[in-house]
Amino acid sequence: IIQTVTRGEELGLVGSKIAEEPAFYFKAARPPVLKDFFDPKIRKVLQVPKMLRMVEVSFETSVMDVVDFANAG
C-alpha cells in the first residue's frame, strides 16, 4: 500500500511505526522502482551469451494386479 504524506501531522494517520521512527524510513535509501530500470544513469546493460533451453518430458507406466473385493464373490 502506498500512501502520500504531505505534512508531518499526517504520519500518525498512516502508521504508528513510521510515526515512532520517521528517520529510519525517510533517511534510508528507497527500494528500486520500475522507472529505475530505464534510467541510463543508474543502470548497466550487460551483454550475455544467448542461451538455448532444452526441456525433457518423460512419463512412466506400470501395471499392477489388485483384488476387486466388491465382486470377489
Chimera marker file (.cmm) of the C-alpha trace (Angstrom):
<marker_set name="trace">
<marker id="1" x="0.000" y="0.000" z="0.000" r="1" g="1" b="0" radius="0.5"/>
<marker id="2" x="1.409" y="3.373" z="-0.973" r="1" g="1" b="0" radius="0.5"/>
<marker id="3" x="0.138" y="6.476" z="0.747" r="1" g="1" b="0" radius="0.5"/>
<marker id="4" x="1.278" y="10.048" z="0.176" r="1" g="1" b="0" radius="0.5"/>
<marker id="5" x="2.079" y="12.120" z="3.244" r="1" g="1" b="0" radius="0.5"/>
<marker id="6" x="2.396" y="15.849" z="2.669" r="1" g="1" b="0" radius="0.5"/>
<marker id="7" x="2.761" y="17.032" z="6.274" r="1" g="1" b="0" radius="0.5"/>
<marker id="8" x="4.364" y="15.652" z="9.428" r="1" g="1" b="0" radius="0.5"/>
<marker id="9" x="0.997" y="15.647" z="11.200" r="1" g="1" b="0" radius="0.5"/>
<marker id="10" x="-0.256" y="13.017" z="8.753" r="1" g="1" b="0" radius="0.5"/>
<marker id="11" x="2.343" y="10.468" z="9.855" r="1" g="1" b="0" radius="0.5"/>
<marker id="12" x="0.218" y="9.426" z="12.814" r="1" g="1" b="0" radius="0.5"/>
<marker id="13" x="-2.651" y="8.590" z="10.475" r="1" g="1" b="0" radius="0.5"/>
<marker id="14" x="-0.545" y="6.498" z="8.114" r="1" g="1" b="0" radius="0.5"/>
<marker id="15" x="1.070" y="4.129" z="10.559" r="1" g="1" b="0" radius="0.5"/>
<marker id="16" x="2.308" y="4.071" z="14.120" r="1" g="1" b="0" radius="0.5"/>
<marker id="17" x="5.702" y="2.518" z="13.265" r="1" g="1" b="0" radius="0.5"/>
<marker id="18" x="6.521" y="5.354" z="10.877" r="1" g="1" b="0" radius="0.5"/>
<marker id="19" x="5.462" y="7.978" z="13.386" r="1" g="1" b="0" radius="0.5"/>
<marker id="20" x="7.660" y="6.399" z="16.090" r="1" g="1" b="0" radius="0.5"/>
<marker id="21" x="10.843" y="6.262" z="13.968" r="1" g="1" b="0" radius="0.5"/>
<marker id="22" x="10.487" y="8.577" z="10.955" r="1" g="1" b="0" radius="0.5"/>
<marker id="23" x="14.273" y="8.867" z="10.433" r="1" g="1" b="0" radius="0.5"/>
<marker id="24" x="14.538" y="5.114" z="9.810" r="1" g="1" b="0" radius="0.5"/>
<marker id="25" x="12.011" y="5.296" z="6.980" r="1" g="1" b="0" radius="0.5"/>
<marker id="26" x="12.901" y="8.648" z="5.412" r="1" g="1" b="0" radius="0.5"/>
<marker id="27" x="16.708" y="8.682" z="5.668" r="1" g="1" b="0" radius="0.5"/>
<marker id="28" x="17.210" y="5.161" z="4.307" r="1" g="1" b="0" radius="0.5"/>
<marker id="29" x="17.625" y="4.568" z="0.572" r="1" g="1" b="0" radius="0.5"/>
<marker id="30" x="14.338" y="3.837" z="-1.115" r="1" g="1" b="0" radius="0.5"/>
<marker id="31" x="13.746" y="0.467" z="-2.767" r="1" g="1" b="0" radius="0.5"/>
<marker id="32" x="14.110" y="0.346" z="-6.565" r="1" g="1" b="0" radius="0.5"/>
<marker id="33" x="11.052" y="1.161" z="-8.630" r="1" g="1" b="0" radius="0.5"/>
<marker id="34" x="10.267" y="0.214" z="-12.226" r="1" g="1" b="0" radius="0.5"/>
<marker id="35" x="11.408" y="3.542" z="-13.701" r="1" g="1" b="0" radius="0.5"/>
<marker id="36" x="14.896" y="2.964" z="-12.247" r="1" g="1" b="0" radius="0.5"/>
<marker id="37" x="15.475" y="0.109" z="-14.678" r="1" g="1" b="0" radius="0.5"/>
<marker id="38" x="15.104" y="2.514" z="-17.612" r="1" g="1" b="0" radius="0.5"/>
<marker id="39" x="17.304" y="5.329" z="-16.234" r="1" g="1" b="0" radius="0.5"/>
<marker id="40" x="20.655" y="5.142" z="-18.096" r="1" g="1" b="0" radius="0.5"/>
<marker id="41" x="22.430" y="6.973" z="-15.242" r="1" g="1" b="0" radius="0.5"/>
<marker id="42" x="21.823" y="4.202" z="-12.709" r="1" g="1" b="0" radius="0.5"/>
<marker id="43" x="21.670" y="1.037" z="-14.782" r="1" g="1" b="0" radius="0.5"/>
<marker id="44" x="24.143" y="-1.015" z="-16.725" r="1" g="1" b="0" radius="0.5"/>
<marker id="45" x="23.262" y="-3.145" z="-19.723" r="1" g="1" b="0" radius="0.5"/>
<marker id="46" x="25.280" y="-6.345" z="-19.833" r="1" g="1" b="0" radius="0.5"/>
<marker id="47" x="25.897" y="-8.478" z="-22.870" r="1" g="1" b="0" radius="0.5"/>
<marker id="48" x="25.281" y="-12.125" z="-22.088" r="1" g="1" b="0" radius="0.5"/>
<marker id="49" x="25.619" y="-15.109" z="-24.409" r="1" g="1" b="0" radius="0.5"/>
<marker id="50" x="22.433" y="-16.359" z="-25.982" r="1" g="1" b="0" radius="0.5"/>
<marker id="51" x="21.192" y="-19.475" z="-24.261" r="1" g="1" b="0" radius="0.5"/>
<marker id="52" x="19.118" y="-22.326" z="-25.610" r="1" g="1" b="0" radius="0.5"/>
<marker id="53" x="16.881" y="-24.307" z="-23.305" r="1" g="1" b="0" radius="0.5"/>
<marker id="54" x="16.135" y="-27.960" z="-23.703" r="1" g="1" b="0" radius="0.5"/>
<marker id="55" x="13.185" y="-29.410" z="-21.841" r="1" g="1" b="0" radius="0.5"/>
<marker id="56" x="12.905" y="-33.153" z="-21.441" r="1" g="1" b="0" radius="0.5"/>
<marker id="57" x="9.478" y="-34.583" z="-20.669" r="1" g="1" b="0" radius="0.5"/>
<marker id="58" x="9.082" y="-38.188" z="-19.683" r="1" g="1" b="0" radius="0.5"/>
<marker id="59" x="6.457" y="-40.402" z="-18.134" r="1" g="1" b="0" radius="0.5"/>
<marker id="60" x="6.294" y="-43.947" z="-16.940" r="1" g="1" b="0" radius="0.5"/>
<marker id="61" x="3.542" y="-46.534" z="-16.782" r="1" g="1" b="0" radius="0.5"/>
<marker id="62" x="3.261" y="-49.571" z="-14.575" r="1" g="1" b="0" radius="0.5"/>
<marker id="63" x="0.725" y="-52.400" z="-14.345" r="1" g="1" b="0" radius="0.5"/>
<marker id="64" x="-0.474" y="-53.814" z="-11.027" r="1" g="1" b="0" radius="0.5"/>
<marker id="65" x="-2.982" y="-56.585" z="-10.348" r="1" g="1" b="0" radius="0.5"/>
<marker id="66" x="-5.351" y="-55.817" z="-7.477" r="1" g="1" b="0" radius="0.5"/>
<marker id="67" x="-8.212" y="-57.806" z="-5.996" r="1" g="1" b="0" radius="0.5"/>
<marker id="68" x="-11.707" y="-56.443" z="-6.624" r="1" g="1" b="0" radius="0.5"/>
<marker id="69" x="-13.274" y="-57.135" z="-3.217" r="1" g="1" b="0" radius="0.5"/>
<marker id="70" x="-16.669" y="-55.780" z="-4.310" r="1" g="1" b="0" radius="0.5"/>
<marker id="71" x="-17.083" y="-58.536" z="-6.907" r="1" g="1" b="0" radius="0.5"/>
<marker id="72" x="-14.968" y="-61.321" z="-5.351" r="1" g="1" b="0" radius="0.5"/>
<marker id="73" x="-17.924" y="-63.498" z="-4.645" r="1" g="1" b="0" radius="0.5"/>
<link id1="1" id2="2" r="1" g="1" b="0" radius="0.2"/>
<link id1="2" id2="3" r="1" g="1" b="0" radius="0.2"/>
<link id1="3" id2="4" r="1" g="1" b="0" radius="0.2"/>
<link id1="4" id2="5" r="1" g="1" b="0" radius="0.2"/>
<link id1="5" id2="6" r="1" g="1" b="0" radius="0.2"/>
<link id1="6" id2="7" r="1" g="1" b="0" radius="0.2"/>
<link id1="7" id2="8" r="1" g="1" b="0" radius="0.2"/>
<link id1="8" id2="9" r="1" g="1" b="0" radius="0.2"/>
<link id1="9" id2="10" r="1" g="1" b="0" radius="0.2"/>
<link id1="10" id2="11" r="1" g="1" b="0" radius="0.2"/>
<link id1="11" id2="12" r="1" g="1" b="0" radius="0.2"/>
<link id1="12" id2="13" r="1" g="1" b="0" radius="0.2"/>
<link id1="13" id2="14" r="1" g="1" b="0" radius="0.2"/>
<link id1="14" id2="15" r="1" g="1" b="0" radius="0.2"/>
<link id1="15" id2="16" r="1" g="1" b="0" radius="0.2"/>
<link id1="16" id2="17" r="1" g="1" b="0" radius="0.2"/>
<link id1="17" id2="18" r="1" g="1" b="0" radius="0.2"/>
<link id1="18" id2="19" r="1" g="1" b="0" radius="0.2"/>
<link id1="19" id2="20" r="1" g="1" b="0" radius="0.2"/>
<link id1="20" id2="21" r="1" g="1" b="0" radius="0.2"/>
<link id1="21" id2="22" r="1" g="1" b="0" radius="0.2"/>
<link id1="22" id2="23" r="1" g="1" b="0" radius="0.2"/>
<link id1="23" id2="24" r="1" g="1" b="0" radius="0.2"/>
<link id1="24" id2="25" r="1" g="1" b="0" radius="0.2"/>
<link id1="25" id2="26" r="1" g="1" b="0" radius="0.2"/>
<link id1="26" id2="27" r="1" g="1" b="0" radius="0.2"/>
<link id1="27" id2="28" r="1" g="1" b="0" radius="0.2"/>
<link id1="28" id2="29" r="1" g="1" b="0" radius="0.2"/>
<link id1="29" id2="30" r="1" g="1" b="0" radius="0.2"/>
<link id1="30" id2="31" r="1" g="1" b="0" radius="0.2"/>
<link id1="31" id2="32" r="1" g="1" b="0" radius="0.2"/>
<link id1="32" id2="33" r="1" g="1" b="0" radius="0.2"/>
<link id1="33" id2="34" r="1" g="1" b="0" radius="0.2"/>
<link id1="34" id2="35" r="1" g="1" b="0" radius="0.2"/>
<link id1="35" id2="36" r="1" g="1" b="0" radius="0.2"/>
<link id1="36" id2="37" r="1" g="1" b="0" radius="0.2"/>
<link id1="37" id2="38" r="1" g="1" b="0" radius="0.2"/>
<link id1="38" id2="39" r="1" g="1" b="0" radius="0.2"/>
<link id1="39" id2="40" r="1" g="1" b="0" radius="0.2"/>
<link id1="40" id2="41" r="1" g="1" b="0" radius="0.2"/>
<link id1="41" id2="42" r="1" g="1" b="0" radius="0.2"/>
<link id1="42" id2="43" r="1" g="1" b="0" radius="0.2"/>
<link id1="43" id2="44" r="1" g="1" b="0" radius="0.2"/>
<link id1="44" id2="45" r="1" g="1" b="0" radius="0.2"/>
<link id1="45" id2="46" r="1" g="1" b="0" radius="0.2"/>
<link id1="46" id2="47" r="1" g="1" b="0" radius="0.2"/>
<link id1="47" id2="48" r="1" g="1" b="0" radius="0.2"/>
<link id1="48" id2="49" r="1" g="1" b="0" radius="0.2"/>
<link id1="49" id2="50" r="1" g="1" b="0" radius="0.2"/>
<link id1="50" id2="51" r="1" g="1" b="0" radius="0.2"/>
<link id1="51" id2="52" r="1" g="1" b="0" radius="0.2"/>
<link id1="52" id2="53" r="1" g="1" b="0" radius="0.2"/>
<link id1="53" id2="54" r="1" g="1" b="0" radius="0.2"/>
<link id1="54" id2="55" r="1" g="1" b="0" radius="0.2"/>
<link id1="55" id2="56" r="1" g="1" b="0" radius="0.2"/>
<link id1="56" id2="57" r="1" g="1" b="0" radius="0.2"/>
<link id1="57" id2="58" r="1" g="1" b="0" radius="0.2"/>
<link id1="58" id2="59" r="1" g="1" b="0" radius="0.2"/>
<link id1="59" id2="60" r="1" g="1" b="0" radius="0.2"/>
<link id1="60" id2="61" r="1" g="1" b="0" radius="0.2"/>
<link id1="61" id2="62" r="1" g="1" b="0" radius="0.2"/>
<link id1="62" id2="63" r="1" g="1" b="0" radius="0.2"/>
<link id1="63" id2="64" r="1" g="1" b="0" radius="0.2"/>
<link id1="64" id2="65" r="1" g="1" b="0" radius="0.2"/>
<link id1="65" id2="66" r="1" g="1" b="0" radius="0.2"/>
<link id1="66" id2="67" r="1" g="1" b="0" radius="0.2"/>
<link id1="67" id2="68" r="1" g="1" b="0" radius="0.2"/>
<link id1="68" id2="69" r="1" g="1" b="0" radius="0.2"/>
<link id1="69" id2="70" r="1" g="1" b="0" radius="0.2"/>
<link id1="70" id2="71" r="1" g="1" b="0" radius="0.2"/>
<link id1="71" id2="72" r="1" g="1" b="0" radius="0.2"/>
<link id1="72" id2="73" r="1" g="1" b="0" radius="0.2"/>
</marker_set>
